[in-house]
């Protein structure tokens, strides 16, 4: 590809709308990442176990429908799936501030909304990743994934801070409105995408083909040694994320004593590294090759996350954003490299099932992390649960570090 062609990616109308919908949706999701657990903790006075259960409820859909979602998405056009998921998520989230205003909000409704959001997110994420090759072409997947990673990093940079200060100014349930509006805006942008795509699944009619199609996706991943290692890293990372999501709000707000605004700002400051990583990732992958980029990023992530457990009140509070920023560079480089690699080796008719299989293997442990965090927090204290989350993050990249031949992947 010529340099002029490379510079033209953002001039593609469909890509601008696709990436724009991704950016606004992720920004809203980061607001809810702060607002939902704080709604449970501050408004509903939930216990550590109840907060962990809320985290698990939002993530359990990856275990329940993670695999069949890929086969279903491969039978359909992706854009309608994306739009429908956005609309349902927006409506589900709007029920929270509505119930709060009426004085009837309770934890059962929070759990139900979390389940609906998680279910829609499974289908959205599978369809979203599978849609990208139809928009940018396989020759530009690394740059496309880099742009999506930049969206994620920018959302993590701005979203938690916005969410924290919205919670402080408006209360946590009302802050959720921002995420609902972001999903509505995402749906509107996606309606304008006109990329030519066709359902990729073979035998796309008839439920009898469902499980053989799922097995085809599993066999593809199982037959790829690099993908097996990447899936193991992802599983450990998402287990850590489940622990982290249920523990950090309670640790920083209740144990350390930060305000909701300060809590959100700390998380936002930690996302600076992700922005840098998204910019660096395509360049590092082009210079080192995919395998060496993944291996180097895994080492860097392990070193940078090690100090997280030392976070405490006072000057040591700064450890959290600094460590998160440093590790954000590495984890974003790793994410972009592995995403481009797996889509570059996958046949087009398997893209949805590849995404679903990897999501199932990688994201499936998240609800277990939430339950583990809630149990540890209830029985041993929030501080112990926080240490467990930090330790899990530090060890997450071991499957790649123990396989130096990954460096040979081109």
C-alpha positions in Angstrom: 0.0 0.0 0.0 1.3 3.5 -0.9 1.8 6.2 1.7 -1.0 8.2 0.1 -3.3 5.2 0.4 -2.3 4.8 4.0 -3.2 8.4 4.8 -6.6 8.0 3.2 -8.1 5.7 6.0 -9.9 8.6 7.8 -11.2 9.9 4.5 -13.4 6.8 4.1 -16.9 7.8 5.0 -17.9 4.4 6.3 -14.8 4.1 8.5 -15.4 7.6 10.0 -19.0 6.6 10.9 -17.9 3.2 12.2 -15.1 4.6 14.2 -17.2 7.5 15.4 -19.9 5.2 16.7 -17.2 3.2 18.4 -15.7 6.3 20.1 -19.0 7.7 21.4 -20.2 4.3 22.7 -16.9 3.6 24.5 -16.9 7.0 26.1 -20.4 6.4 27.5 -19.4 2.9 28.7 -16.5 4.3 30.6 -18.9 6.7 32.3 -21.0 3.8 33.4 -18.0 1.9 34.5 -17.8 4.5 37.3 -21.5 5.3 37.7 -23.0 1.7 37.9 -20.8 0.4 40.8 -21.1 3.7 42.6 -24.9 3.6 42.2 -24.8 0.3 44.0 -22.2 1.3 46.6 -23.3 4.9 47.4 -27.0 5.1 46.5 -28.1 1.5 47.4 -25.4 0.9 50.1 -24.5 -2.4 48.6 -22.1 -4.8 50.4 -18.8 -5.9 48.7 -20.5 -9.2 47.7 -23.4 -7.4 46.2 -21.1 -5.1 44.2 -19.2 -8.2 43.0 -22.5 -9.8 42.0 -23.4 -6.7 40.0 -20.1 -7.0 38.1 -20.7 -10.7 37.5 -24.2 -10.1 36.2 -22.9 -7.7 33.5 -20.3 -10.2 32.4 -22.0 -13.6 32.7 -23.4 -13.3 29.2 -20.0 -14.1 27.8 -20.2 -17.5 29.4 -23.9 -18.1 28.5 -24.0 -17.1 24.9 -20.4 -16.2 24.0 -20.0 -19.1 21.6 -23.3 -19.3 19.8 -23.3 -15.6 19.3 -20.4 -16.0 16.8 -22.3 -18.5 14.7 -25.5 -16.4 14.8 -23.6 -13.3 13.8 -21.9 -15.1 10.9 -25.4 -15.9 9.6 -26.5 -12.2 9.6 -25.4 -8.8 8.3 -23.5 -7.2 11.1 -24.9 -3.6 10.9 -28.5 -4.5 12.0 -27.0 -6.4 15.0 -24.9 -3.5 16.0 -27.8 -1.0 15.8 -30.3 -3.2 17.7 -27.7 -3.9 20.5 -27.1 -0.1 20.9 -30.9 0.7 21.1 -31.6 -2.0 23.7 -28.7 -1.0 25.8 -29.8 2.7 25.7 -33.3 1.8 26.8 -32.1 -0.5 29.6 -29.8 2.1 31.0 -32.5 4.8 31.0 -34.6 2.7 33.3 -32.1 3.3 36.1 -32.4 7.1 36.4 -36.2 6.8 35.8 -36.5 4.4 38.7 -34.2 6.6 40.9 -36.4 9.7 40.2 -39.5 7.6 41.1 -37.8 6.3 44.3 -38.1 2.6 43.3 -34.6 1.8 42.3 -33.2 -1.4 43.9 -30.5 -3.9 43.4 -32.7 -6.5 41.6 -33.3 -3.9 38.8 -29.6 -3.1 38.7 -28.8 -6.8 38.2 -31.5 -7.1 35.5 -30.1 -4.1 33.6 -26.5 -5.5 34.0 -27.7 -8.8 32.5 -29.4 -7.1 29.5 -26.4 -4.8 28.8 -24.0 -7.8 29.0 -26.1 -9.8 26.6 -26.3 -7.0 24.1 -22.6 -6.3 24.5 -21.7 -9.9 23.5 -23.5 -9.6 20.2 -22.3 -6.0 19.6 -18.7 -6.9 20.2 -18.7 -10.0 18.0 -20.4 -8.1 15.2 -18.3 -5.0 15.6 -15.0 -6.8 15.2 -16.3 -8.9 12.3 -17.5 -5.8 10.5 -14.1 -4.1 10.4 -12.6 -6.1 7.5 -15.6 -5.2 5.3 -14.9 -1.5 5.9 -11.1 -1.2 5.7 -9.9 -4.4 4.0 -7.5 -6.9 5.3 -4.5 -5.0 4.1 -5.2 -2.2 6.6 -6.4 -4.2 9.6 -3.5 -3.1 11.9 -4.3 0.6 11.3 -8.0 -0.1 11.7 -7.4 -1.9 15.0 -5.1 0.9 16.0 -7.8 3.4 15.5 -10.2 1.4 17.6 -7.6 1.0 20.3 -7.1 4.8 20.2 -10.9 5.2 20.7 -10.7 2.9 23.7 -7.8 4.7 25.2 -9.3 8.2 24.7 -12.6 6.9 26.2 -10.6 5.6 29.2 -8.8 8.9 29.4 -12.0 11.1 29.5 -14.8 8.8 30.5 -14.0 7.9 34.1 -13.2 11.5 35.0 -16.5 12.7 33.4 -18.3 9.8 35.2 -16.8 10.6 38.6 -17.6 14.3 38.5 -21.1 13.6 37.1 -21.7 11.2 40.0 -20.5 13.9 42.4 -22.6 16.6 40.9 -25.8 14.8 39.9 -25.7 11.5 41.8 -24.7 8.1 40.3 -28.1 7.0 38.8 -28.5 10.3 36.9 -24.9 10.0 35.5 -25.9 6.8 33.8 -27.9 8.9 31.3 -24.7 9.8 29.6 -24.0 6.2 28.6 -27.6 5.8 27.4 -27.2 8.8 25.1 -23.9 7.5 23.8 -25.5 4.3 22.7 -28.3 6.2 20.9 -25.7 8.3 19.1 -23.7 5.2 18.2 -26.8 3.6 16.6 -27.5 6.8 14.6 -23.9 6.8 13.2 -24.0 3.1 12.4 -27.2 3.6 10.4 -25.2 5.7 8.0 -22.6 3.0 7.3 -23.0 1.5 3.8 -20.1 -1.0 3.6 -20.9 -4.0 1.4 -21.1 -7.2 3.5 -22.6 -10.6 3.2 -23.4 -13.2 5.8 -20.4 -15.4 5.9 -21.7 -18.6 7.5 -22.2 -21.7 5.5 -25.5 -23.5 6.0 -26.9 -20.3 7.3 -30.5 -21.7 7.6 -31.5 -24.2 10.1 -30.6 -24.6 13.8 -29.1 -28.1 13.3 -26.0 -26.5 11.9 -25.4 -24.2 14.9 -23.2 -26.5 17.1 -21.1 -27.8 14.2 -20.5 -24.2 13.2 -19.5 -23.3 16.8 -17.2 -26.4 16.8 -15.6 -25.1 13.6 -14.6 -21.9 15.3 -13.3 -23.7 18.3 -11.2 -26.1 16.2 -9.7 -23.1 14.3 -8.5 -21.5 17.5 -7.4 -24.8 19.0 -5.3 -25.5 15.9 -3.4 -22.2 16.2 -0.7 -22.2 19.0 -0.4 -18.4 19.0 -4.1 -18.0 19.4 -4.2 -20.5 22.3 -1.6 -18.4 24.1 -3.3 -15.1 23.4 -6.6 -16.6 24.6 -4.9 -17.7 27.9 -3.5 -14.2 28.4 -6.9 -12.7 27.7 -8.6 -15.1 30.1 -6.2 -14.1 32.9 -6.6 -10.4 32.0 -10.4 -10.5 32.1 -10.4 -12.5 35.4 -8.2 -9.6 36.7 -10.6 -7.1 35.2 -13.6 -8.8 37.0 -11.7 -8.6 40.3 -10.6 -5.0 39.6 -14.1 -3.7 38.6 -15.7 -5.0 41.7 -12.9 -4.0 44.1 -11.3 -0.7 43.0 -14.4 1.5 43.5 -14.9 0.2 47.1 -11.2 0.3 47.9 -10.6 3.9 46.7 -13.9 5.4 47.8 -14.5 3.5 51.0 -11.1 2.5 52.2 -8.8 5.2 50.9 -11.5 7.9 51.1 -11.3 9.5 47.7 -14.4 11.4 46.4 -16.2 10.1 43.3 -14.7 12.9 41.2 -11.2 12.1 42.3 -11.8 8.4 41.8 -12.8 8.9 38.2 -9.9 11.3 37.6 -7.4 8.7 38.9 -8.7 6.1 36.4 -8.7 8.7 33.6 -5.1 9.7 34.3 -4.1 6.0 34.1 -5.5 5.9 30.5 -2.8 8.2 29.1 -0.6 5.3 28.3 -3.4 3.7 26.3 -3.5 6.7 24.0 0.2 6.5 23.4 0.0 2.7 23.0 -2.6 3.1 20.3 -0.4 5.5 18.4 2.7 3.3 18.8 1.1 -0.1 18.2 1.0 -0.2 14.4 4.5 1.3 14.2 5.9 -1.2 16.7 4.2 -4.1 14.9 5.5 -2.9 11.5 9.1 -2.6 12.9 9.3 -5.7 15.1 6.8 -8.0 13.5 3.6 -9.2 15.2 5.2 -11.8 17.4 8.1 -9.7 18.7 5.7 -6.9 19.4 3.4 -9.2 21.5 6.3 -10.7 23.4 7.9 -7.3 24.2 4.6 -5.9 25.2 3.9 -8.8 27.5 7.2 -8.2 29.3 6.5 -4.5 29.7 3.0 -5.0 31.0 4.2 -7.5 33.6 6.9 -5.1 34.9 4.6 -2.0 34.9 1.7 -3.6 36.8 3.8 -4.9 39.6 3.7 -1.7 41.7 -0.2 -1.4 41.7 -0.6 -3.3 45.0 1.4 -0.6 46.8 -1.4 2.0 46.1 -2.6 3.6 49.4 -3.7 6.9 50.8 -1.4 9.9 50.6 1.5 10.2 48.1 1.2 6.5 47.3 -2.1 7.2 45.7 -0.2 8.4 42.6 1.2 4.9 42.1 -2.1 3.8 40.6 -2.4 6.3 37.7 1.4 6.1 36.9 1.4 2.2 36.9 -1.8 2.1 34.9 -0.5 4.6 32.4 2.8 2.7 31.9 1.0 -0.6 31.6 -1.6 0.9 29.3 1.1 1.4 26.6 2.1 -2.2 26.7 -1.3 -3.8 26.9 -2.6 -1.6 24.0 0.4 -2.7 21.8 -0.3 -6.3 22.7 -4.1 -5.9 22.0 -3.6 -4.3 18.6 -0.9 -6.8 17.5 -2.9 -9.9 18.5 -6.1 -8.5 17.0 -4.5 -7.8 13.6 -2.7 -11.2 13.7 -5.8 -13.3 14.4 -8.0 -11.5 11.7 -5.2 -11.7 9.1 -5.0 -15.6 9.4 -8.8 -16.2 9.6 -10.9 -17.2 6.6 -13.7 -14.6 6.0 -16.5 -17.0 6.7 -15.1 -17.7 10.2 -14.6 -14.1 11.3 -17.7 -13.9 13.6 -16.9 -17.3 15.1 -13.3 -16.4 15.6 -14.3 -13.3 17.5 -16.9 -15.1 19.5 -14.6 -18.0 20.4 -11.8 -15.7 21.5 -14.3 -13.5 23.4 -15.7 -16.6 25.1 -12.3 -17.9 26.1 -10.9 -14.5 27.1 -14.0 -12.8 28.6 -15.6 -15.8 30.1 -13.7 -15.6 33.4 -14.8 -12.0 34.0 -17.9 -12.9 36.0 -15.9 -15.4 38.1 -13.5 -12.5 38.9 -16.5 -10.4 40.0 -17.8 -13.2 42.3 -14.3 -13.8 43.6 -13.8 -10.1 44.4 -17.1 -9.9 46.2 -16.4 -13.1 48.2 -12.9 -11.9 49.1 -14.1 -8.5 50.0 -16.9 -9.8 52.2 -14.8 -12.5 54.0 -11.3 -11.0 54.1 -11.8 -7.3 53.4 -11.7 -5.0 50.4 -8.0 -4.4 50.8 -7.2 -8.2 50.4 -9.5 -8.3 47.3 -7.6 -5.3 45.9 -4.3 -7.0 46.4 -5.7 -10.1 44.6 -6.8 -8.0 41.6 -3.3 -6.4 41.4 -1.5 -9.7 41.6 -3.7 -11.2 38.9 -2.9 -8.3 36.6 0.8 -8.8 37.1 0.7 -12.5 36.3 -1.7 -12.3 33.3 0.9 -12.3 30.5 2.8 -15.4 31.7 1.3 -17.6 28.9 3.1 -15.5 26.3 6.3 -14.9 28.3 6.7 -18.7 28.7 6.5 -19.2 24.9 9.4 -17.3 23.4 8.8 -18.8 20.0 5.9 -16.3 19.7 8.6 -13.9 18.7 9.0 -15.8 15.4 5.4 -15.0 14.3 5.4 -12.6 11.3 
